[in-house]
Each structure stands twice: as structure tokens, then as C-alpha cells.
């Protein structure tokens, strides 16, 4: 039984829902991914800043794929800001992956702002 595994406490239902959202994202199910990730992020405790940043970066990727560029920039910026507040530069993988996916908009104000946020990490 999972409850008998003391090391398994990190993988609560919220995080597992987030991982499901990530799997949906990788499967190209962007609307379902965004819904699962948004729900998971809303149920994280305030102290889960690092995990929230990861979820936000994945939400940004789903939004980008769905064509909602403005919201994608906002979500990616929120992810970077969460990582900055947490002092967690190791969590930059997904925000950087998102940044690479928007390279064709590198000259736009939202991407330049994101670059600035990522640079301070």
C-alpha cells in the first residue's frame, strides 16, 4: 500500500495530476493538459514554489501550442518569477525549454522580458 511507503509522500494526488498534465502535453492534448496542470497548480500548497514554476512553464507550453501567445508569455513569466523568489535556478529546465520554443519571436517585448527574467536566475 502506498501509505506504507514513507518516501512516497512527495507524490501526492496534486503532483500526480500535474505529471498527468505533462504527459497530456507531450501527447499533444494541449487543452486537456492545460486544464490538468491549471487544476494541479491551484491545489499546490503555497510552499510548493518550485513545483508551481514547473507547472506554470508546462501551462505556458500548452497555451503556446493552442495559439494563446499573450497568456503563454504571462505564464512563462510567472514561472520564472516563482523560480527567482524561490532561489531555485535548478528548476530552469522547463522555462528554458519554453523559451527555446518561442525563439521566432525573440525580438518581441514579451520574449525580451522573459529573457531578462531568466537571466537573473
C-alpha positions as CSV (number, residue, x, y, z in Angstrom):
1,X,0.0,0.0,0.0
2,X,1.3,3.4,-0.9
3,X,0.6,4.9,2.5
4,X,3.1,2.4,4.0
5,X,5.9,3.9,1.9
6,X,7.3,6.9,3.8
7,X,9.4,8.1,0.9
8,X,6.4,8.3,-1.3
9,X,4.8,11.3,0.4
10,X,6.1,13.7,-2.3
11,X,3.9,12.1,-4.9
12,X,0.6,13.3,-3.6
13,X,-2.5,13.5,-5.8
14,X,-1.8,17.1,-6.8
15,X,1.7,16.3,-8.1
16,X,0.5,13.1,-9.8
17,X,-2.2,15.2,-11.5
18,X,0.5,17.6,-12.7
19,X,2.5,14.7,-14.1
20,X,-0.6,13.6,-15.9
21,X,-0.9,17.1,-17.4
22,X,2.7,16.9,-18.5
23,X,2.0,13.5,-20.2
24,X,-1.0,15.0,-22.0
25,X,1.2,17.9,-23.1
26,X,3.7,15.6,-24.6
27,X,0.9,13.7,-26.3
28,X,-0.3,16.8,-28.0
29,X,-3.5,17.1,-26.0
30,X,-3.0,20.8,-25.2
31,X,-6.4,21.7,-23.9
32,X,-6.6,18.7,-21.6
33,X,-3.0,19.3,-20.5
34,X,-3.7,23.0,-19.6
35,X,-6.8,22.0,-17.7
36,X,-5.0,19.3,-15.7
37,X,-1.9,21.5,-15.0
38,X,-4.0,24.5,-14.0
39,X,-6.1,22.4,-11.6
40,X,-2.9,20.8,-10.2
41,X,-1.2,24.2,-9.7
42,X,-4.3,25.6,-7.9
43,X,-4.2,22.8,-5.4
44,X,-0.5,23.1,-4.6
45,X,0.4,24.4,-1.1
46,X,1.9,27.9,-1.1
47,X,5.2,26.4,-0.2
48,X,5.5,24.4,-3.3
49,X,7.0,27.2,-5.3
50,X,9.4,25.0,-7.3
51,X,6.6,22.6,-8.4
52,X,4.3,25.5,-9.2
53,X,7.0,27.0,-11.5
54,X,7.3,23.7,-13.4
55,X,3.5,23.5,-13.8
56,X,3.4,27.1,-15.0
57,X,6.1,26.5,-17.6
58,X,4.2,23.5,-18.9
59,X,1.0,25.5,-18.9
60,X,2.8,28.2,-21.0
61,X,3.8,25.5,-23.5
62,X,0.2,24.3,-23.8
63,X,-1.0,27.8,-24.2
64,X,1.6,28.5,-26.9
65,X,0.6,25.3,-28.8
66,X,-3.1,26.5,-28.5
67,X,-2.2,29.8,-30.1
68,X,-2.7,32.0,-26.9
69,X,0.6,33.8,-27.2
70,X,-0.2,36.6,-24.6
71,X,-1.2,34.1,-22.0
72,X,1.8,31.9,-22.8
73,X,4.2,34.8,-22.2
74,X,2.4,35.6,-18.9
75,X,2.5,32.0,-17.6
76,X,6.2,31.7,-18.6
77,X,7.0,34.9,-16.8
78,X,5.1,33.8,-13.7
79,X,7.2,30.5,-13.8
80,X,10.4,32.5,-14.0
81,X,9.3,34.8,-11.2
82,X,8.4,31.9,-9.0
83,X,11.9,30.4,-9.5
84,X,13.5,33.7,-8.8
85,X,11.6,34.1,-5.5
86,X,12.5,30.5,-4.5
87,X,16.1,30.9,-5.5
88,X,15.8,27.7,-7.5
89,X,17.9,28.0,-10.6
90,X,18.0,24.2,-11.0
91,X,14.3,24.4,-11.9
92,X,15.0,26.3,-15.1
93,X,14.7,23.3,-17.4
94,X,11.1,23.8,-18.4
95,X,11.1,27.6,-18.6
96,X,14.2,27.4,-20.8
97,X,12.6,24.8,-23.0
98,X,9.6,27.1,-23.4
99,X,11.9,29.9,-24.2
100,X,13.6,27.9,-27.0
101,X,10.1,27.2,-28.4
102,X,9.4,30.9,-28.9
103,X,12.7,31.8,-30.5
104,X,11.0,33.1,-33.6
105,X,9.5,35.9,-31.5
106,X,12.9,36.7,-29.9
107,X,12.6,40.4,-30.8
108,X,9.1,40.8,-29.2
109,X,8.7,42.7,-26.0
110,X,7.3,39.6,-24.1
111,X,10.2,37.4,-25.1
112,X,12.7,40.1,-24.2
113,X,11.1,40.5,-20.8
114,X,11.2,36.7,-20.3
115,X,14.9,36.7,-21.3
116,X,15.5,39.3,-18.6
117,X,13.7,37.3,-16.0
118,X,15.6,34.1,-16.9
119,X,18.9,36.0,-17.0
120,X,18.7,36.9,-13.3
121,X,18.3,33.3,-12.3
